[in-house]
């Protein structure tokens, strides 16, 4: 049986889930949404990735440990702007070539102001 370790950043969450769960050398990061202050898709993309970054750091990892990202967009028409913010975030965090594998799908967001939710998998 694989030992499971809960990764927590001390941030409040609304529901019965963990922000991250470590299984062996894999870290599974729950879907991260934005903050109410972030208005457009660029700000919301960066805000969600900043939350992912905090979970990674709590596990002793960095953005470069990400191997798979799933992006859920409320409006697929936001893809171009999200993609640009995505690239900028990774480049600002030292990843400019080996981006993680990614899927992007259109889906509704659980928050009324939310335009995006992002989950991720990292190798530690």
Beta strands, then each sheet from edge to edge (+ up, - down):
strand 1: 4-7
strand 2: 20-23
strand 3: 26-33
strand 4: 66-73
strand 5: 101-106
strand 6: 116-123
sheet 1: 1+ 2- 3+ 6- 4+ 5+
end
